[in-house]
Amino acid sequence: MKSAKPKAGISPTSSVRRPGRPTSGRILMQVGVGSAQQSLSRLSILEHAFDLTRVYSLADLSFSVLANDLKVTPALIYYYIKDRDSLISGVVNLFAKARAEQLGVPNGDWRTQIEAMSRTIFALNQRYSGVATYLVEHNRFRLFQIVAEGEINYSLALFEQMARLLQSTGLSPERVAMAYHLLMQHVVSSSAAQARHQLPSDHAAFIRTKLLETPVDLFPAVHYVADAFAQLSAIAAFEEGLALLLDGISVWSKV
């Protein structure tokens, strides 16, 4: 899409320059918001979009929604971000960056590091549920991002860090791949279930009542587990699932 010229009332902070995008890929523009002034750049727009995924699904975060929240025209957003794929990928990459930055280099205690990383990612997925739910429903941009020159693909960086931790246990390439997939699948699916209120504890009274209405002679095991099942929370399910996965990886590492 062609670069949009700034609207009247929006002027570059620097002196008059030649037409076209700046060679640095960044130009500061002063956008009036009441008496305040905001500096826009590709990164600042993506960071603002990322923050909006606390309340918006990434699938619903359009250029119009973003422009309205920033109090600018959609054309100005398009000046920096050429299309919707670039917007979505840019937000997912910031999400991956926030996750990757929680990991350190292998220090010999792989289990403690992966536990801490998984809990941090789970918490970030809760905070930015709009991204987490998008990644459950879409295959694009789970691993490969559209990045500008000099930018890091943080989804790949996270993959590298996790694979390195798992490799340090002595696992084969096949088991490193499987362990990574199962761990990430567990974290993402647990986060999405929490965001969508799909855990039994979110509907405890209803579930318990309906289960206990069934004939006990036909469903004795249902009655046995009814109370415990109705109380299952996202945190409990996540922690138990994580422990089971790490126990299995530990067994693999000793074979």
Phi and psi restraints in degrees (value plus and minus 20) as a CYANA .aco file:
   2 LYS   PHI     -86.0   -46.0
   2 LYS   PSI     127.4   167.4
   3 SER   PHI     -84.0   -44.0
   3 SER   PSI     115.0   155.0
   4 ALA   PHI    -110.1   -70.1
   4 ALA   PSI     117.5   157.5
   5 LYS   PHI     -95.0   -55.0
   5 LYS   PSI     125.1   165.1
   6 PRO   PHI     -78.8   -38.8
   6 PRO   PSI     122.3   162.3
   7 LYS   PHI     -90.8   -50.8
   7 LYS   PSI     145.7   185.7
   8 ALA   PHI     -80.1   -40.1
   8 ALA   PSI     117.6   157.6
   9 GLY   PHI      73.7   113.7
   9 GLY   PSI     -27.1    12.9
  10 ILE   PHI    -138.5   -98.5
  10 ILE   PSI      92.8   132.8
  11 SER   PHI    -149.6  -109.6
  11 SER   PSI     123.9   163.9
  12 PRO   PHI     -82.3   -42.3
  12 PRO   PSI     129.4   169.4
  13 THR   PHI     -96.6   -56.6
  13 THR   PSI     -44.9    -4.9
  14 SER   PHI    -107.5   -67.5
  14 SER   PSI     157.0   197.0
  15 SER   PHI     -90.9   -50.9
  15 SER   PSI     154.0   194.0
  16 VAL   PHI     -79.9   -39.9
  16 VAL   PSI     114.3   154.3
  17 ARG   PHI    -144.0  -104.0
  17 ARG   PSI     153.3   193.3
  18 ARG   PHI     -91.1   -51.1
  18 ARG   PSI     134.1   174.1
  19 PRO   PHI     -81.6   -41.6
  19 PRO   PSI     138.6   178.6
  20 GLY   PHI      83.9   123.9
  20 GLY   PSI     151.9   191.9
  21 ARG   PHI     -89.7   -49.7
  21 ARG   PSI     125.0   165.0
  22 PRO   PHI     -87.0   -47.0
  22 PRO   PSI     128.2   168.2
  23 THR   PHI     -84.8   -44.8
  23 THR   PSI     -44.8    -4.8
  24 SER   PHI     -97.4   -57.4
  24 SER   PSI     -31.3     8.7
  25 GLY   PHI      60.6   100.6
  25 GLY   PSI     -12.8    27.2
  26 ARG   PHI    -164.6  -124.6
  26 ARG   PSI     115.0   155.0
  27 ILE   PHI    -160.5  -120.5
  27 ILE   PSI     116.8   156.8
  28 LEU   PHI    -106.9   -66.9
  28 LEU   PSI     112.7   152.7
  29 MET   PHI    -147.3  -107.3
  29 MET   PSI     117.9   157.9
  30 GLN   PHI    -111.0   -71.0
  30 GLN   PSI      98.2   138.2
  31 VAL   PHI    -133.8   -93.8
  31 VAL   PSI      97.1   137.1
  32 GLY   PHI     -90.5   -50.5
  32 GLY   PSI     106.1   146.1
  33 VAL   PHI    -149.0  -109.0
  33 VAL   PSI      71.1   111.1
  34 GLY   PHI      44.6    84.6
  34 GLY   PSI    -146.5  -106.5
  35 SER   PHI    -114.1   -74.1
  35 SER   PSI     -24.1    15.9
  36 ALA   PHI    -106.3   -66.3
  36 ALA   PSI     141.3   181.3
  37 GLN   PHI    -145.4  -105.4
  37 GLN   PSI     115.8   155.8
  38 GLN   PHI    -139.1   -99.1
  38 GLN   PSI     121.2   161.2
  39 SER   PHI    -118.8   -78.8
  39 SER   PSI     103.3   143.3
  40 LEU   PHI    -120.4   -80.4
  40 LEU   PSI     123.3   163.3
  41 SER   PHI    -173.1  -133.1
  41 SER   PSI     150.3   190.3
  42 ARG   PHI     -77.6   -37.6
  42 ARG   PSI     -64.9   -24.9
  43 LEU   PHI     -86.1   -46.1
  43 LEU   PSI     -64.0   -24.0
  44 SER   PHI     -84.3   -44.3
  44 SER   PSI     -55.3   -15.3
  45 ILE   PHI     -87.4   -47.4
  45 ILE   PSI     -64.9   -24.9
  46 LEU   PHI     -83.3   -43.3
  46 LEU   PSI     -59.6   -19.6
  47 GLU   PHI     -84.1   -44.1
  47 GLU   PSI     -58.0   -18.0
  48 HIS   PHI     -87.2   -47.2
  48 HIS   PSI     -61.7   -21.7
  49 ALA   PHI     -82.8   -42.8
  49 ALA   PSI     -61.4   -21.4
  50 PHE   PHI     -79.5   -39.5
  50 PHE   PSI     -63.7   -23.7
  51 ASP   PHI     -84.0   -44.0
  51 ASP   PSI     -53.5   -13.5
  52 LEU   PHI     -88.7   -48.7
  52 LEU   PSI     -38.8     1.2
  53 THR   PHI     -92.2   -52.2
  53 THR   PSI     -21.0    19.0
  54 ARG   PHI     -87.8   -47.8
  54 ARG   PSI     -49.4    -9.4
  55 VAL   PHI    -142.2  -102.2
  55 VAL   PSI     -38.9     1.1
  56 TYR   PHI    -131.6   -91.6
  56 TYR   PSI     121.9   161.9
  57 SER   PHI     -88.8   -48.8
  57 SER   PSI     120.7   160.7
  58 LEU   PHI     -80.7   -40.7
  58 LEU   PSI     -50.2   -10.2
  59 ALA   PHI     -84.6   -44.6
  59 ALA   PSI     -46.4    -6.4
  60 ASP   PHI    -121.0   -81.0
  60 ASP   PSI     -20.6    19.4
  61 LEU   PHI    -104.7   -64.7
  61 LEU   PSI      71.9   111.9
  62 SER   PHI    -109.4   -69.4
  62 SER   PSI     150.1   190.1
  63 PHE   PHI     -82.8   -42.8
  63 PHE   PSI     -55.8   -15.8
  64 SER   PHI     -86.2   -46.2
  64 SER   PSI     -63.7   -23.7
  65 VAL   PHI     -81.8   -41.8
  65 VAL   PSI     -65.1   -25.1
  66 LEU   PHI     -84.9   -44.9
  66 LEU   PSI     -64.4   -24.4
  67 ALA   PHI     -84.4   -44.4
  67 ALA   PSI     -60.6   -20.6
  68 ASN   PHI     -83.3   -43.3
  68 ASN   PSI     -60.5   -20.5
  69 ASP   PHI     -89.1   -49.1
  69 ASP   PSI     -52.9   -12.9
  70 LEU   PHI    -104.9   -64.9
  70 LEU   PSI     -29.2    10.8
  71 LYS   PHI      42.6    82.6
  71 LYS   PSI      23.8    63.8
  72 VAL   PHI    -152.7  -112.7
  72 VAL   PSI     156.0   196.0
  73 THR   PHI    -105.0   -65.0
  73 THR   PSI     131.8   171.8
  74 PRO   PHI     -76.7   -36.7
  74 PRO   PSI     -51.8   -11.8
  75 ALA   PHI     -79.7   -39.7
  75 ALA   PSI     -55.3   -15.3
  76 LEU   PHI     -90.2   -50.2
  76 LEU   PSI     -54.7   -14.7
  77 ILE   PHI     -84.6   -44.6
  77 ILE   PSI     -63.4   -23.4
  78 TYR   PHI     -84.1   -44.1
  78 TYR   PSI     -43.0    -3.0
  79 TYR   PHI     -80.2   -40.2
  79 TYR   PSI     -56.3   -16.3
  80 TYR   PHI    -119.7   -79.7
  80 TYR   PSI     -52.6   -12.6
  81 ILE   PHI    -143.5  -103.5
  81 ILE   PSI      92.3   132.3
  82 LYS   PHI     -91.2   -51.2
  82 LYS   PSI     -49.2    -9.2
  83 ASP   PHI    -177.7  -137.7
  83 ASP   PSI     157.1   197.1
  84 ARG   PHI     -86.7   -46.7
  84 ARG   PSI     -57.5   -17.5
  85 ASP   PHI     -78.9   -38.9
  85 ASP   PSI     -61.1   -21.1
  86 SER   PHI     -85.7   -45.7
  86 SER   PSI     -55.5   -15.5
  87 LEU   PHI     -86.1   -46.1
  87 LEU   PSI     -70.6   -30.6
  88 ILE   PHI     -83.0   -43.0
  88 ILE   PSI     -67.1   -27.1
  89 SER   PHI     -83.3   -43.3
  89 SER   PSI     -59.2   -19.2
  90 GLY   PHI     -82.4   -42.4
  90 GLY   PSI     -60.7   -20.7
  91 VAL   PHI     -88.0   -48.0
  91 VAL   PSI     -65.3   -25.3
  92 VAL   PHI     -81.0   -41.0
  92 VAL   PSI     -56.4   -16.4
  93 ASN   PHI     -87.4   -47.4
  93 ASN   PSI     -57.5   -17.5
  94 LEU   PHI     -85.6   -45.6
  94 LEU   PSI     -57.1   -17.1
  95 PHE   PHI     -83.0   -43.0
  95 PHE   PSI     -65.2   -25.2
  96 ALA   PHI     -84.5   -44.5
  96 ALA   PSI     -56.2   -16.2
  97 LYS   PHI     -82.2   -42.2
  97 LYS   PSI     -64.1   -24.1
  98 ALA   PHI     -81.1   -41.1
  98 ALA   PSI     -54.4   -14.4
  99 ARG   PHI     -96.7   -56.7
  99 ARG   PSI     -65.5   -25.5
 100 ALA   PHI     -83.0   -43.0
 100 ALA   PSI     -53.0   -13.0
 101 GLU   PHI     -88.3   -48.3
 101 GLU   PSI     -31.9     8.1
 102 GLN   PHI    -104.8   -64.8
 102 GLN   PSI     -30.3     9.7
 103 LEU   PHI    -116.4   -76.4
 103 LEU   PSI     126.0   166.0
 104 GLY   PHI    -133.0   -93.0
 104 GLY   PSI    -194.1  -154.1
 105 VAL   PHI     -97.4   -57.4
 105 VAL   PSI     132.6   172.6
 106 PRO   PHI     -74.6   -34.6
 106 PRO   PSI     113.9   153.9
 107 ASN   PHI    -143.3  -103.3
 107 ASN   PSI      -6.9    33.1
 108 GLY   PHI      78.4   118.4
 108 GLY   PSI     -41.9    -1.9
 109 ASP   PHI    -126.7   -86.7
 109 ASP   PSI      51.0    91.0
 110 TRP   PHI     -81.1   -41.1
 110 TRP   PSI     -57.9   -17.9
 111 ARG   PHI     -85.4   -45.4
 111 ARG   PSI     -66.2   -26.2
 112 THR   PHI     -81.0   -41.0
 112 THR   PSI     -61.6   -21.6
 113 GLN   PHI     -85.7   -45.7
 113 GLN   PSI     -63.6   -23.6
 114 ILE   PHI     -89.8   -49.8
 114 ILE   PSI     -56.6   -16.6
 115 GLU   PHI     -80.1   -40.1
 115 GLU   PSI     -68.6   -28.6
 116 ALA   PHI     -83.7   -43.7
 116 ALA   PSI     -62.8   -22.8
 117 MET   PHI     -82.4   -42.4
 117 MET   PSI     -65.0   -25.0
 118 SER   PHI     -83.6   -43.6
 118 SER   PSI     -60.8   -20.8
 119 ARG   PHI     -87.7   -47.7
 119 ARG   PSI     -57.6   -17.6
 120 THR   PHI     -85.6   -45.6
 120 THR   PSI     -64.8   -24.8
 121 ILE   PHI     -82.6   -42.6
 121 ILE   PSI     -61.6   -21.6
 122 PHE   PHI     -78.6   -38.6
 122 PHE   PSI     -64.6   -24.6
 123 ALA   PHI     -85.0   -45.0
 123 ALA   PSI     -62.0   -22.0
 124 LEU   PHI     -84.8   -44.8
 124 LEU   PSI     -57.3   -17.3
 125 ASN   PHI     -83.7   -43.7
 125 ASN   PSI     -52.9   -12.9
 126 GLN   PHI     -90.1   -50.1
 126 GLN   PSI     -61.2   -21.2
 127 ARG   PHI     -87.5   -47.5
 127 ARG   PSI     -61.5   -21.5
 128 TYR   PHI    -133.2   -93.2
 128 TYR   PSI      40.8    80.8
 129 SER   PHI     -84.0   -44.0
 129 SER   PSI     -44.3    -4.3
 130 GLY   PHI     -83.9   -43.9
 130 GLY   PSI     -51.2   -11.2
 131 VAL   PHI    -100.1   -60.1
 131 VAL   PSI     -64.2   -24.2
 132 ALA   PHI     -79.0   -39.0
 132 ALA   PSI     -65.0   -25.0
 133 THR   PHI     -88.6   -48.6
 133 THR   PSI     -53.4   -13.4
 134 TYR   PHI     -82.7   -42.7
 134 TYR   PSI     -63.5   -23.5
 135 LEU   PHI     -89.2   -49.2
 135 LEU   PSI     -45.1    -5.1
 136 VAL   PHI     -89.9   -49.9
 136 VAL   PSI     -56.5   -16.5
 137 GLU   PHI    -113.2   -73.2
 137 GLU   PSI     -34.4     5.6
 138 HIS   PHI    -151.0  -111.0
 138 HIS   PSI     122.9   162.9
 139 ASN   PHI    -107.8   -67.8
 139 ASN   PSI     -47.8    -7.8
 140 ARG   PHI     -87.5   -47.5
 140 ARG   PSI     123.2   163.2
 141 PHE   PHI      49.8    89.8
 141 PHE   PSI      -3.5    36.5
 142 ARG   PHI     -91.0   -51.0
 142 ARG   PSI     -52.6   -12.6
 143 LEU   PHI    -149.3  -109.3
 143 LEU   PSI     -57.4   -17.4
 144 PHE   PHI    -129.9   -89.9
 144 PHE   PSI     104.4   144.4
 145 GLN   PHI    -131.7   -91.7
 145 GLN   PSI     138.0   178.0
 146 ILE   PHI    -107.8   -67.8
 146 ILE   PSI      88.5   128.5
 147 VAL   PHI    -139.2   -99.2
 147 VAL   PSI     127.8   167.8
 148 ALA   PHI     -97.3   -57.3
 148 ALA   PSI     145.9   185.9
 149 GLU   PHI     -77.4   -37.4
 149 GLU   PSI     108.0   148.0
 150 GLY   PHI      69.9   109.9
 150 GLY   PSI     -28.7    11.3
 151 GLU   PHI    -105.5   -65.5
 151 GLU   PSI     137.9   177.9
 152 ILE   PHI    -121.3   -81.3
 152 ILE   PSI     117.9   157.9
 153 ASN   PHI    -102.1   -62.1
 153 ASN   PSI      78.6   118.6
 154 TYR   PHI     -93.7   -53.7
 154 TYR   PSI     -39.7     0.3
 155 SER   PHI     -85.2   -45.2
 155 SER   PSI     -62.3   -22.3
 156 LEU   PHI     -89.2   -49.2
 156 LEU   PSI     -55.8   -15.8
 157 ALA   PHI     -83.4   -43.4
 157 ALA   PSI     -60.1   -20.1
 158 LEU   PHI     -85.2   -45.2
 158 LEU   PSI     -62.8   -22.8
 159 PHE   PHI     -77.7   -37.7
 159 PHE   PSI     -66.2   -26.2
 160 GLU   PHI     -80.0   -40.0
 160 GLU   PSI     -66.0   -26.0
 161 GLN   PHI     -85.3   -45.3
 161 GLN   PSI     -63.6   -23.6
 162 MET   PHI     -86.0   -46.0
 162 MET   PSI     -64.7   -24.7
 163 ALA   PHI     -82.0   -42.0
 163 ALA   PSI     -57.1   -17.1
 164 ARG   PHI     -85.8   -45.8
 164 ARG   PSI     -60.9   -20.9
 165 LEU   PHI     -82.2   -42.2
 165 LEU   PSI     -66.2   -26.2
 166 LEU   PHI     -88.1   -48.1
 166 LEU   PSI     -56.3   -16.3
 167 GLN   PHI     -82.1   -42.1
 167 GLN   PSI     -53.0   -13.0
 168 SER   PHI     -85.0   -45.0
 168 SER   PSI     -34.1     5.9
 169 THR   PHI    -103.8   -63.8
 169 THR   PSI     -28.0    12.0
 170 GLY   PHI      70.6   110.6
 170 GLY   PSI      -9.0    31.0
 171 LEU   PHI     -89.3   -49.3
 171 LEU   PSI     133.9   173.9
 172 SER   PHI     -90.5   -50.5
 172 SER   PSI     141.5   181.5
 173 PRO   PHI     -74.5   -34.5
 173 PRO   PSI     -59.3   -19.3
 174 GLU   PHI     -83.8   -43.8
 174 GLU   PSI     -59.5   -19.5
 175 ARG   PHI     -99.6   -59.6
 175 ARG   PSI     -50.6   -10.6
 176 VAL   PHI     -81.7   -41.7
 176 VAL   PSI     -65.5   -25.5
 177 ALA   PHI     -81.3   -41.3
 177 ALA   PSI     -65.9   -25.9
 178 MET   PHI     -86.8   -46.8
 178 MET   PSI     -62.5   -22.5
 179 ALA   PHI     -83.1   -43.1
 179 ALA   PSI     -63.8   -23.8
 180 TYR   PHI     -80.0   -40.0
 180 TYR   PSI     -69.1   -29.1
 181 HIS   PHI     -79.4   -39.4
 181 HIS   PSI     -67.2   -27.2
 182 LEU   PHI     -86.3   -46.3
 182 LEU   PSI     -59.7   -19.7
 183 LEU   PHI     -83.7   -43.7
 183 LEU   PSI     -68.7   -28.7
 184 MET   PHI     -87.3   -47.3
 184 MET   PSI     -57.5   -17.5
 185 GLN   PHI     -82.2   -42.2
 185 GLN   PSI     -61.1   -21.1
 186 HIS   PHI     -85.1   -45.1
 186 HIS   PSI     -65.6   -25.6
 187 VAL   PHI     -83.5   -43.5
 187 VAL   PSI     -67.2   -27.2
 188 VAL   PHI     -87.8   -47.8
 188 VAL   PSI     -65.5   -25.5
 189 SER   PHI     -87.3   -47.3
 189 SER   PSI     -56.5   -16.5
 190 SER   PHI     -84.4   -44.4
 190 SER   PSI     -61.0   -21.0
 191 SER   PHI     -85.6   -45.6
 191 SER   PSI     -62.6   -22.6
 192 ALA   PHI     -85.4   -45.4
 192 ALA   PSI     -60.5   -20.5
 193 ALA   PHI     -82.3   -42.3
 193 ALA   PSI     -59.0   -19.0
 194 GLN   PHI     -85.1   -45.1
 194 GLN   PSI     -66.0   -26.0
 195 ALA   PHI     -83.4   -43.4
 195 ALA   PSI     -53.1   -13.1
 196 ARG   PHI    -112.8   -72.8
 196 ARG   PSI     -16.3    23.7
 197 HIS   PHI      37.9    77.9
 197 HIS   PSI      29.3    69.3
 198 GLN   PHI    -120.9   -80.9
 198 GLN   PSI     -18.5    21.5
 199 LEU   PHI    -100.3   -60.3
 199 LEU   PSI     127.2   167.2
 200 PRO   PHI     -73.7   -33.7
 200 PRO   PSI     -57.5   -17.5
 201 SER   PHI     -85.3   -45.3
 201 SER   PSI     -40.1    -0.1
 202 ASP   PHI     -90.3   -50.3
 202 ASP   PSI     -37.6     2.4
 203 HIS   PHI    -157.2  -117.2
 203 HIS   PSI      18.9    58.9
 204 ALA   PHI     -76.1   -36.1
 204 ALA   PSI     -71.9   -31.9
 205 ALA   PHI     -81.0   -41.0
 205 ALA   PSI     -65.1   -25.1
 206 PHE   PHI     -83.0   -43.0
 206 PHE   PSI     -67.6   -27.6
 207 ILE   PHI     -82.9   -42.9
 207 ILE   PSI     -65.9   -25.9
 208 ARG   PHI     -81.6   -41.6
 208 ARG   PSI     -65.2   -25.2
 209 THR   PHI     -80.7   -40.7
 209 THR   PSI     -66.5   -26.5
 210 LYS   PHI     -87.2   -47.2
 210 LYS   PSI     -58.3   -18.3
 211 LEU   PHI     -85.8   -45.8
 211 LEU   PSI     -62.2   -22.2
 212 LEU   PHI     -96.9   -56.9
 212 LEU   PSI     -29.0    11.0
 213 GLU   PHI     -99.2   -59.2
 213 GLU   PSI     -34.6     5.4
 214 THR   PHI     -93.8   -53.8
 214 THR   PSI     131.6   171.6
 215 PRO   PHI     -83.3   -43.3
 215 PRO   PSI     104.7   144.7
 216 VAL   PHI     -85.9   -45.9
 216 VAL   PSI     -49.7    -9.7
 217 ASP   PHI     -91.0   -51.0
 217 ASP   PSI     -47.4    -7.4
 218 LEU   PHI    -109.1   -69.1
 218 LEU   PSI     -49.8    -9.8
 219 PHE   PHI    -150.2  -110.2
 219 PHE   PSI      40.2    80.2
 220 PRO   PHI     -83.6   -43.6
 220 PRO   PSI     -57.8   -17.8
 221 ALA   PHI     -88.8   -48.8
 221 ALA   PSI     -54.0   -14.0
 222 VAL   PHI     -81.2   -41.2
 222 VAL   PSI     -64.3   -24.3
 223 HIS   PHI     -86.8   -46.8
 223 HIS   PSI     -55.7   -15.7
 224 TYR   PHI     -81.5   -41.5
 224 TYR   PSI     -58.9   -18.9
 225 VAL   PHI    -122.8   -82.8
 225 VAL   PSI     -22.5    17.5
 226 ALA   PHI     -73.7   -33.7
 226 ALA   PSI     -71.8   -31.8
 227 ASP   PHI     -84.1   -44.1
 227 ASP   PSI     -65.5   -25.5
 228 ALA   PHI     -84.8   -44.8
 228 ALA   PSI     -61.2   -21.2
 229 PHE   PHI     -85.0   -45.0
 229 PHE   PSI     -61.9   -21.9
 230 ALA   PHI     -84.9   -44.9
 230 ALA   PSI     -41.3    -1.3
 231 GLN   PHI    -114.2   -74.2
 231 GLN   PSI     -21.3    18.7
 232 LEU   PHI     -81.2   -41.2
 232 LEU   PSI     104.3   144.3
 233 SER   PHI    -128.6   -88.6
 233 SER   PSI     146.6   186.6
 234 ALA   PHI     -83.3   -43.3
 234 ALA   PSI     -63.0   -23.0
 235 ILE   PHI     -84.2   -44.2
 235 ILE   PSI     -66.0   -26.0
 236 ALA   PHI     -82.4   -42.4
 236 ALA   PSI     -64.8   -24.8
 237 ALA   PHI     -84.6   -44.6
 237 ALA   PSI     -61.1   -21.1
 238 PHE   PHI     -83.6   -43.6
 238 PHE   PSI     -68.0   -28.0
 239 GLU   PHI     -85.2   -45.2
 239 GLU   PSI     -63.3   -23.3
 240 GLU   PHI     -86.6   -46.6
 240 GLU   PSI     -61.0   -21.0
 241 GLY   PHI     -83.5   -43.5
 241 GLY   PSI     -60.9   -20.9
 242 LEU   PHI     -83.3   -43.3
 242 LEU   PSI     -62.9   -22.9
 243 ALA   PHI     -82.5   -42.5
 243 ALA   PSI     -61.8   -21.8
 244 LEU   PHI     -83.0   -43.0
 244 LEU   PSI     -63.5   -23.5
 245 LEU   PHI     -83.3   -43.3
 245 LEU   PSI     -64.8   -24.8
 246 LEU   PHI     -88.4   -48.4
 246 LEU   PSI     -54.2   -14.2
 247 ASP   PHI     -82.0   -42.0
 247 ASP   PSI     -62.1   -22.1
 248 GLY   PHI     -86.3   -46.3
 248 GLY   PSI     -60.4   -20.4
 249 ILE   PHI     -84.5   -44.5
 249 ILE   PSI     -57.8   -17.8
 250 SER   PHI     -82.7   -42.7
 250 SER   PSI     -62.0   -22.0
 251 VAL   PHI     -82.6   -42.6
 251 VAL   PSI     -65.3   -25.3
 252 TRP   PHI     -75.8   -35.8
 252 TRP   PSI     -62.1   -22.1
 253 SER   PHI     -87.3   -47.3
 253 SER   PSI     -36.1     3.9
 254 LYS   PHI    -119.3   -79.3
 254 LYS   PSI     -24.0    16.0
